[in-house]
Amino acid sequence: MPPTLSIVVPVYQSEKILPVLAERLSVVLPTLANRFEVILVNDGSQDQSWQVICELATQFAWLRGIDLMRNYGQHNALLCGIRAAQNEIIVTMDDDLQNPPEEIQKLLARLEEGYDVVYGMPAKEQHGLWRVLASQVTKLVMQNALGTHTATMVSAFRAFRQPVREAFANYQGSYVSIDVLLTWGTRRFSAVPARHDMRYAGKSNYTFRKLVSHTMNMVTGFSRLPLQIASLIGFLLTLFGLGILLFVLGRYLVEGGSVAGFPFLASIIAIFSGAQLFALGIMGEYIARIHARILDQPPYTVRVQKQNQP
């Protein structure tokens, strides 16, 4: 019996792409499952994306839309759609057709080998420089969390079993990373090569600011690595300071004089002051996220849902 499928797609400024995406899914999905659904989550688009979603929901009985109150971010929108999914296997993909629907079968085939999460690893990424750099940083953080080489293969094109989401069913933080949340439920990850096409229309909505913000959220929101780096720097500078102290004492005992020169003293002060501010900045990022959790900000708020009535 083929699995039942839920396809979750976060949507932002994609009014021209959505009809093509729906048409291609309508051809592919009947060949993959007896029962399937497509959930389009409108993440505060400023164009006519929600109107297009409503029209598609009328045209296709298996398609439904969720309209968020504002723009929360791709991963927050994904979390909303994942929680709304009703079928055995959940597949997430971008709304720009860079993840071809025809490649979904590769993810499902690997899942059947006993894995819980499978990523479609782009054979050749069609992204800009900044997007690629931010993606590499994210993957390094994931590798720290997963402890496996698979972390370097993560992408927005992923398939996983529904029970995995139970691990983060109660997560309410405003900072969301689906890939990290998936690690809370399983360690059985894999990846398969998948075609990665050029964006069908328009341009990427990932600005440099958004990429930096997402990277910072990943690094400080779901990993202790920055704190460990700060501790390591503090330890190394402490050793450096002890070395300077031994040098000063040794020179005094041997030559009978102190180390002369204001530049020497100013350099030492600058090094240690910079290290302290660096460590304080890292701790400040963590405190800011603790403050956000105390405020209990929701990861998303749904305005309305659209689906065909039986």
Beta strands, then each sheet from edge to edge (+ up, - down):
strand 1: 5-11
strand 2: 36-42
strand 3: 63-68
strand 4: 89-92
strand 5: 117-122
strand 6: 158-161
strand 7: 189-194
strand 8: 302-307
sheet 1: 7+ 5+ 6- 4+ 1+ 2+ 3+ 8-
end
